[in-house]
Amino acid sequence: MTAAGTAARLDLGVVLQTNPPAWRVVDLARRAELHGFSHVWTFDSHLLWQEPFVIYSQILSATHRVTVGPMVTNPATRDVTVTASLFATLNDMFGNRTVCGIGRGDSAVRVTNGKPVTLTELRAAVTTIRGLAGGRSVEYHGTTLHLPWAPDSRTPVWVAAYGPRALALAGEVGDGFILQLADPDIVAWSIDAVRQAAEQAGRDPAEVTICVAAPAYVTGDSASGTGTGTGGSAGGRSLAHAYDQCRWFGGMVGNHVAEIVARYGAGESTGAGPGGDAGPRIPRALTDFVAGRVDYDYNEHGRAGNTHTAFVSDEIVDRFCLVGPPERHVERLLELKALGVDQFALYLQHDANDETLQAYGELVRPAVQEAGRVRG
């Protein structure tokens, strides 16, 4: 991070679902490393997909330098001491190549009819996991715990957040912050909130790594998506088709935004705090799009063709995701970097994951790297 708040470099990550067969996930991770990606993330929802920590061991074995972790886990699915032990074990086997993305809990808890944890519980989980997986002793349920076999283990903990209080928590205790959408206006507002919280907590805001995660779908060389498809782009697929393939993401984000609207109001001018005071300012760019949201089926969570995303317009897909020919991806990545984003992690949950991964490796990343903005 520079003094002006611009990221010194922009890393690239990839977000995979642990759909069977697991070897396919491992192969995508291996190819992501070959294409210059620094991080391999996965969903963590044990009923919808396969257990990620088992697959992490195979990804780490098949690669040499990528960092792996969940986007995101939660404190409810596993006891946090188990989560810490999992990371520490992987670190002992493969070196410190893990990162813990964590949030309050979404699909993993909702499919079991559970509820997201409180922010107080999330805060405690961050410090416990980071401490135990970092070779330190922690206080847990009234006793002091440590992992005596992992003194050299290190796992940073990045907090996923949307709402004001969660953003503040990320700035106060997170090693990193994950924002799962790529709208530049919302990114700027969120980063500002995280940095302000970090500074108020006595931290250097530059110590908090900023990660933006969203689907990326590379079409052909023109706005319509037509073209030769060189460099791995899905050239024969139209822009409209790409929007449809990424529309699921607006539904996923909408679940979190609906909770924010319920708590704070539908926009920056309507929030109300305790006692009738003005509440946190929530940008309408974040809240207005859920006005037509009716219901959501978590059995279709994170899947292209999700039938519960009709309220997500093409405009929202274009704002929240990176869709279009390679030059549009490069332009958005440079814009995000200028806002202070340290990593862009792209979701590949669509019908062009191979082509998009290849296009990022052969076209998008080199173009940004040529401008001196991606770590070589």
N, C-alpha and C positions, 0 to 999 in steps of 0.2 A: 504494500500500500504506500503510495507516495504522500507527500505532505498535503497535496491538494485533494486527497481522498480517492485518487484514481488507482486502480489495481496495477501493480508493477508488472504482472503477467496474467494471462488467462489460461487456466488449466481446463481440460475437457474431461468430462466423465460420461459414462453410459449407465442407464438404469434399465435393468432386465427383470423380467418376471421369471420365477423359477418353475415354469411349466415343464412337465416331462416331455421329452427325455432330458435328463440333467446334462448329458454330454453336449447337447445343443447349447445350453447356457454356458458351459465351460468353453465351448468352441467360439462363441460370440465374444466372451471375455478375452480369450487369447488373441483373437483378431483385433479387438479394440486396442490391446496393448501394441500390437504391430503397427496400428495406424496412429500411434502417438498419444492415446488416451492415458491419463494418469490415474483415474479412479474407475472402479467397477462397482456399481451399486445394485441392489436388488430390492424388490418388494419384500415385506415380511408379514405374511398373513397365512398362518399354518394350515388352515382349512381350505383356502382358495387355491393355494399353490404349495409346492414341495418345500420342505424345511431348508431355509437358506444356509444355516451355519454348517450343515453337512456339505453343501455344495461349495461353500467358501474354501474348504480345505482342498478341494479339487481344483478350483480356480487358482489358488495360490501355488499349488504344485505345478500347474501347467503354465504359469507365467513367471516373470522375473522381477518386475518392479511395481506393478500396479498395486494401489491400495484398495481394499475391498471393505464393504460394510452395507448395512441395511438403510434403505430410504423408504420408510423409517421404521425402527422398532418402537416399542412402548414399554412402560413399566408394569403392565398388567399381564401380558402373555406369559412371561417368565419372571420368576423372582430375580430381582436385579443383581443379586450375588451370582446367580447362574449365568446371566448375561455377561457379567464381568469376567467370570471364569472362562467362558467360551472365547472371548476376545484374547484373554491372556494365554490360553492354550494355543490359539492360532499364532500369536506373536512368538511364543516359544518355539513353535515348529518351523515358522517361515520368516522370522524377523518381524519387526514392528511395522506391519503393512496393513493395519486395520484402522477403521474409523467407525464410530458409532453415531449414526443419525438417529435421532429419537424425537418422538412427539407424544402427545397425550393418548393416542390410540384411535384408530379409525376402523378399517375393515376387520382387522384381527380381533377386535373386541365386539364389534357390532354383530358379526355373524354368530356369535355365541350369546347374543342378547345382553351383552355387557355394556358398560359405559366408559367413556374416556376418563382417565385419572384426572385429579385436580392439578392445578399448577403447583401447588405446594408439594404434591407427590412427585411431580415431574422434576422440580428443583432438587429434591432429595435424591432422585434416581440419577440425575446428572452427576452430582458430587460422589455418590457411592460407586457408580460404574467407573468413572474416571479415576477415582482413588484406588480401588481394588485392581483395576486393569492397568494402573500406573505404578504398581509396586509399593503402594502406601497403605497404611492402616486407616480404617474408617470406623466411625461409630454407627452401628446399625442395630435397631431394636434393643438399645440399652447395653450393648456389648461391643467390644473392640474386635474388629475382624481384619485379616489380611491374607494374602495368598503367598505363603512362604516360598513357594517354588517359582515365583514370577517377579523377582526383584527388578529386572530390567525391562519388563513389559511397559509399553506406552500405547494408549489408545485415546486420541482426542474425541471429544463428544460435541457433536453439532446439533443444535436444537432447531427443529422445524416449527415454524410459527406463521400465523396470519394476523391475529387480533392484537390489540395494543398491549395487553398484559403479557401475552406470550412473547411478543417481540421484546418487551422489556426484560423478561426472564432470559431470553437468548443473549441480550447484551450484557446482562449482569453476571451470568455464570457460564455461558457457552464458549467452547473453543471455536465454534463456528456457528453460522446461522444458515438455515436452508429455507428458501422461499420457492414453493412449487407453483410458479407461473412466471412468465417472462415479459409481462407488460411493463414498458420502461417507466411509466408514471407511478405504478404501484411499487415497482422495484425501488425507485428513488425514495418514495415515502417510507417504505419498510426499512431500508438501509439507514435512513436518517433516524428512525425511531430506535433501532438497535444501537446505533452509535451514540445517541444521546443517553440511552440507558447505561451503556458501558462507561461513558465519561462520568455520569452521576454516581456510578458505583466505584469510582476511583481507578478504573482500568484505562489502558490505552485502547481506544476504539479500533486501532489498526491491528490489534491482537486477535480480533474476531474475524475469522475467515468467512467470506460471503459466498454462498453457493446458490445459484438460480438453477432450477430444474424444470424442464418442460419438454413436451414432445417436439421432435424435429423430423420433418418430412421433406426430403429434397426431390423436387420435380425437375422438369426439363429446363431448357434454356430460356424460355419465354414465360410471360405472366400467365399464359393459359396452361402451362405445364407441358406443352408439346415440344418435341425436339428429338435429338438423336439418342439421348440417354447416356452420353459419354461420361466417363469418370464415375460410373456407378449410379447416376441419378435415375430416378424412376421416370424416364423421359416420356413414356407412352401414357402416363397417368395424368389426368387433368388436375388443375388446382382445386376444382370442386370436389374431386374424389379425395384429394389429400385432406381437405377440410373435413370431409365426412369421416375419414380414418382417424382424425385427431379430436373429433368432437367429444369423445368420452372424457377427455381431460377436463373440459369445462364442467361436466357433471361431477367429477371427483372434487374439483376445487369448490364447486357449489355447495357440497356438503358442509365444508368448513365455513364458507361465507354465510350460509344460512344461520349457523350458530352465532356468528358475529352480529348479524342483523338482529337476531332475537335478543341479544344481550345489549347492544349499543344503539340500535336504530338503523335505518336504511340509508344513511349517508351522513356526511360531515356536518350538515346543518340540522340533523334531527336527533343526534345522540343525546342521551340524558344520563347524567351520573347520579350517584347517591344524593338524596336530599333535593333533587330537582336541579342540581348544578349541571352545567354543560359537561357532557362526557367527552371521551377521547374523540378526536376528529378522524373519522373513517372516510377515505376518499370514495366518492360515488362511483368512480371507475372500478372499484372493487365490489361494491354492494348492489348496484342497480341490475346487473345481469341476472340475478337470481329471482327477479320479480315473477317470472313465469314458471319457476320450479314447482313441481307438484309432488313427486315421490322419487324414490331411488331404491333400486334392487341391488344389494351388495353381491348377489350372485353373478352380476354382470360387471362388477367393479374392475376398472382398469382395462376394459376390453373394447376394441373397435366395434362399432355397431351396437353399442349400448342403447337399448330402447328407451331409456329414461333421460335422454339428453336433448330432446327436441327444443327445449328452451334456449339452448346454446347456439347463438347465431354464428354465421361465418365471420363476422366482425370480431366476435369474442375469440374465436379460434385463432384468427390472425394476430390478435393482440397478445393472447396468452401463450401461444406456441410459435415456433419458427417453421414456416411453411412457404415453399416456393423454390425458385431456382437457386443455385449456390450463392450468387451475389447477394441475394436478400438475407441469407443466413450470415454471411460475412458482415454485412451492414449492421444487423441487429447485434451480433456478438461484439462488435467494436463499440456500439452504443452502450451495451451492458457493461463492458469493461470500463468505459469512461465514467460510469456511475459508481464504480468501486467493486464490481463483481470480480471475485477471484477464480471462480470455477463455474462453467456452464455444464450441467449434466443433462444429457438428452435422453428422453424416454423413447424406446423403440417398439412400443406396443401398437403396431400397425402392419400392413401387408408389404411394406418396403423396407424392412429392417436391414436386410443385407445390403440393398442398394444405398440406403442412407448412411450406414456405417462406412461403406466404401467411399461414398462421395465426401464425407467429412474427412476421411483420411487422405484422399487424393486431391480434393479441390478446396474444401472449406478451410481446414486447418492450415494447409500451406499458404493460402491467400492471407489469412490473418497473421500467420507467422512471418510472412514477408514484410508485413507492416511493423514487425518487431513487437507483437503483442501476445504471442503464445510462446511459452517456454519450449525451447528446442531440445 
